[in-house]
Amino acid sequence: MTTHSHAALPALTTLSDDERLFRESVLEFAAREVRPLVREMDEHAKIPRTLIDKLFDMGVMGIEIPESYGGAGATFFHSVLAVEALSQVDPSIGVLVDVQNTLVINALLRWGSDEIKRRYLPKMATATIGAYALSEAGSGSDAFAMATRAAERDGEWVINGRKLWITNGNEADLFIVFANVNPDAGYRGITAFLVERGTPGFTVGKKEDKLGIRASSTCELLFEDCRVPRASVLGDVGKGYKVAIETLNEGRIGIGAQMIGLAQGALEHTIAYTKDRKQFGKAIADFQAVRHQLARAATDVEAARLLVYNSARLRDNHLPFLTEAAMCKIFSSEVAERVTSLCVNLHGGNGFVKDYPVEKLYRDAKIGQIYEGTSNLQLETISKQLMG
Ligand SMILES: Cc1cc2nc3c(=O)[nH]c(=O)nc-3n(C[C@H](O)[C@H](O)[C@H](O)COP(=O)(O)OP(=O)(O)OC[C@H]3O[C@@H](n4cnc5c(N)ncnc54)[C@H](O)[C@@H]3O)c2cc1C
C-alpha cells in the first residue's frame, strides 16, 4: 500500500477527458457497427473482414503503438477500456482486440529490436492481425513443457511442432510462436519467434467449434520444417519464457476487461427486460426479489471493475501488479459467469433462446476461467504471493 499526503487522489473509475472520450467513441462504434452483426457472427463463427477493417480505422488495433509507427500512442489502460466497451456488445470482438494489443503488440514493443519494430508495428497499426501461440495439445497450464522445437540450420531457424487453440489463427498474418531450442536446458531453451502467414512449412490447421466466443477463431498451427530468418527471434534466444510470462501477466488484465464488459452488457439487457416484462400485473422489475438480485449483480460487476482498473493503472505506473492481475482475472471471470447466469434466469424462457442476447453472453462468459491461465493457476499465483 502506498501513501499520499497531499490532495485526494482521483477515484479508480475517474477517467481523464481523453480516456472518457475514447471509451465513449468505442461504445458508440460497438453499438453502431458490431451490434447488428452479433447474432450472425456467432452463428457463422466468423468475423467479417469489413468489420476488422473498421476496427483498424477506429484506432483500436494499435492502441499502445507509438504515433511515430502509426499507432494511437495511448496507454495499456486505453486497451482495457476498448476491450471492456467492445465486450459489452460482443466478447468475440473484445478478445480479437485484446490479443492484438495486450499480447502481441505488447510483446513487440517490449522485446522487439528496432528492426522488428520498424518492420511490424506500422503494419499492426493499420492492417495486420497478430496471434500468440504458446499452448499445445500436451502443454496448456504446463506451457513450458511444450514439444515444439526450433533448430539452427544454415543460418536460419527451423521450427517443427504443433500449437493448439490459437486465438485469431484464422485472421492473423503475424504469429508469435514459442519453441524450445534446447530441451536439455528445460524452460531456459524456450524462444519466441515471429512467423508470418505464408512462410513455407507453416499452415493454419483446424478451427475449433466452440461453446462461446464462437466468432473468435481458435485454431491449430502446424510447423513442418518451417524456416525463419535469424532476425525472427523476439527478445533473446532462451529467454522466450520471460516473453511468455511477462506478456501473459499483462494479458490477463485484458481478459478481466473482457469479463466485466460482458457482465455489464448482460446486466443492461436484463434491467431493460425486467422493466418491460409483466407478470402478476406488474413489471418483474417491481418485485423486490428481482431488484435485489440485480443490485447484487451490479455490486459484483463494480467490484470486478475496480480490480481490473487498479491492475491496469498499476501496470501503467510501472508498479508491481502480478497478484492484482491474477485476482482481477479470477474474480471478474467468476462474476461474469454468475451475473450472466442470473441474467438468463431473469429472462425466463426468453433467456434460453437466441432471440435475446443473454443466452450468448452466458456461453461467452465460460472461457474467462480457462484461457490465459485457468482459475486454479491464478489461485497458485495469488497463494504463492500470500504464503511463499
Ligand atoms: C477459446 C480458447 C482460446 C485460446 N487462445 C489461446 C491463444 O491465443 N494462445 C495460446 O497459447 N493458448 C490459447 N488457449 C489455450 C488456453 O490458454 C489453455 O486451454 C489453458 O491454458 C488451459 O490449458 P489446458 O487446456 O491444457 O488445460 P489443463 O492444463 O489440462 O488443465 C485442466 C484442468 O486441470 C487444472 N490444473 C492443471 N494444472 C494444475 C495445477 N498445477 N494445479 C491445479 N490445477 C491444475 C486446470 O486448472 C484445469 O481445471 C485458448 C484456449 C481456448 C479454449
The ligand as an SDF file (V2000), in Angstrom:
LIG
                    3D

 53 58  0  0  0  0  0  0  0  0999 V2000
  -11.1250  -20.3540  -26.8680 C   0  0  0  0  0  0  0  0  0  0  0  0
   -9.6850  -20.5410  -26.4930 C   0  0  0  0  0  0  0  0  0  0  0  0
   -8.7370  -19.6300  -26.9090 C   0  0  0  0  0  0  0  0  0  0  0  0
   -7.3860  -19.8170  -26.5740 C   0  0  0  0  0  0  0  0  0  0  0  0
   -6.4470  -18.9470  -27.0760 N   0  0  0  0  0  0  0  0  0  0  0  0
   -5.1310  -19.2250  -26.8740 C   0  0  0  0  0  0  0  0  0  0  0  0
   -4.1260  -18.4370  -27.5320 C   0  0  0  0  0  0  0  0  0  0  0  0
   -4.4280  -17.4810  -28.2530 O   0  0  0  0  0  0  0  0  0  0  0  0
   -2.8250  -18.7780  -27.3530 N   0  0  0  0  0  0  0  0  0  0  0  0
   -2.4550  -19.8330  -26.5660 C   0  0  0  0  0  0  0  0  0  0  0  0
   -1.2640  -20.0850  -26.4590 O   0  0  0  0  0  0  0  0  0  0  0  0
   -3.3870  -20.5930  -25.9270 N   0  0  0  0  0  0  0  0  0  0  0  0
   -4.7090  -20.3210  -26.0780 C   0  0  0  0  0  0  0  0  0  0  0  0
   -5.6680  -21.1010  -25.4720 N   0  0  0  0  0  0  0  0  0  0  0  0
   -5.2470  -22.2240  -24.6290 C   0  0  0  0  0  0  0  0  0  0  0  0
   -5.5310  -21.9680  -23.1550 C   0  0  0  0  0  0  0  0  0  0  0  0
   -4.6650  -20.9760  -22.6630 O   0  0  0  0  0  0  0  0  0  0  0  0
   -5.4060  -23.3060  -22.4120 C   0  0  0  0  0  0  0  0  0  0  0  0
   -6.5130  -24.0960  -22.8030 O   0  0  0  0  0  0  0  0  0  0  0  0
   -5.3680  -23.1180  -20.9050 C   0  0  0  0  0  0  0  0  0  0  0  0
   -4.1610  -22.5300  -20.5140 O   0  0  0  0  0  0  0  0  0  0  0  0
   -5.5600  -24.4190  -20.1410 C   0  0  0  0  0  0  0  0  0  0  0  0
   -4.7060  -25.4160  -20.6130 O   0  0  0  0  0  0  0  0  0  0  0  0
   -5.2990  -26.8820  -20.9490 P   0  0  0  0  0  0  0  0  0  0  0  0
   -6.4670  -26.6570  -21.8340 O   0  0  0  0  0  0  0  0  0  0  0  0
   -4.2110  -27.7420  -21.4190 O   0  0  0  0  0  0  0  0  0  0  0  0
   -5.8640  -27.4050  -19.5690 O   0  0  0  0  0  0  0  0  0  0  0  0
   -5.0300  -28.2460  -18.4740 P   0  0  0  0  0  0  0  0  0  0  0  0
   -3.7530  -27.5630  -18.1990 O   0  0  0  0  0  0  0  0  0  0  0  0
   -5.0070  -29.6700  -18.8730 O   0  0  0  0  0  0  0  0  0  0  0  0
   -5.9840  -28.0620  -17.2260 O   0  0  0  0  0  0  0  0  0  0  0  0
   -7.1370  -28.8930  -16.9760 C   0  0  0  0  0  0  0  0  0  0  0  0
   -7.6080  -28.6330  -15.5530 C   0  0  0  0  0  0  0  0  0  0  0  0
   -6.5790  -29.0070  -14.6290 O   0  0  0  0  0  0  0  0  0  0  0  0
   -6.2830  -27.9180  -13.7880 C   0  0  0  0  0  0  0  0  0  0  0  0
   -4.8480  -27.9220  -13.4640 N   0  0  0  0  0  0  0  0  0  0  0  0
   -3.7920  -28.0870  -14.3090 C   0  0  0  0  0  0  0  0  0  0  0  0
   -2.6300  -27.9600  -13.6530 N   0  0  0  0  0  0  0  0  0  0  0  0
   -2.9500  -27.7070  -12.3750 C   0  0  0  0  0  0  0  0  0  0  0  0
   -2.1850  -27.4480  -11.1810 C   0  0  0  0  0  0  0  0  0  0  0  0
   -0.8440  -27.4350  -11.2020 N   0  0  0  0  0  0  0  0  0  0  0  0
   -2.8630  -27.2190  -10.0370 N   0  0  0  0  0  0  0  0  0  0  0  0
   -4.2020  -27.2320  -10.0050 C   0  0  0  0  0  0  0  0  0  0  0  0
   -4.9770  -27.4330  -11.0840 N   0  0  0  0  0  0  0  0  0  0  0  0
   -4.3640  -27.6750  -12.2450 C   0  0  0  0  0  0  0  0  0  0  0  0
   -6.6700  -26.6810  -14.5560 C   0  0  0  0  0  0  0  0  0  0  0  0
   -6.9350  -25.5870  -13.6970 O   0  0  0  0  0  0  0  0  0  0  0  0
   -7.9030  -27.1430  -15.3060 C   0  0  0  0  0  0  0  0  0  0  0  0
   -9.0350  -27.0090  -14.4930 O   0  0  0  0  0  0  0  0  0  0  0  0
   -7.0130  -20.9120  -25.7720 C   0  0  0  0  0  0  0  0  0  0  0  0
   -7.9880  -21.8220  -25.3380 C   0  0  0  0  0  0  0  0  0  0  0  0
   -9.3050  -21.6560  -25.6980 C   0  0  0  0  0  0  0  0  0  0  0  0
  -10.3220  -22.6710  -25.2440 C   0  0  0  0  0  0  0  0  0  0  0  0
  1  2  1  0
  2  3  1  0
  2 52  2  0
  3  4  2  0
  4  5  1  0
  4 50  1  0
  5  6  2  0
  6  7  1  0
  6 13  1  0
  7  8  2  0
  7  9  1  0
  9 10  1  0
 10 11  2  0
 10 12  1  0
 12 13  2  0
 13 14  1  0
 14 15  1  0
 14 50  1  0
 15 16  1  0
 16 17  1  0
 16 18  1  0
 18 19  1  0
 18 20  1  0
 20 21  1  0
 20 22  1  0
 22 23  1  0
 23 24  1  0
 24 25  2  0
 24 26  1  0
 24 27  1  0
 27 28  1  0
 28 29  2  0
 28 30  1  0
 28 31  1  0
 31 32  1  0
 32 33  1  0
 33 34  1  0
 33 48  1  0
 34 35  1  0
 35 36  1  0
 35 46  1  0
 36 37  1  0
 36 45  1  0
 37 38  2  0
 38 39  1  0
 39 40  1  0
 39 45  2  0
 40 41  1  0
 40 42  2  0
 42 43  1  0
 43 44  2  0
 44 45  1  0
 46 47  1  0
 46 48  1  0
 48 49  1  0
 50 51  2  0
 51 52  1  0
 52 53  1  0
M  END
$$$$
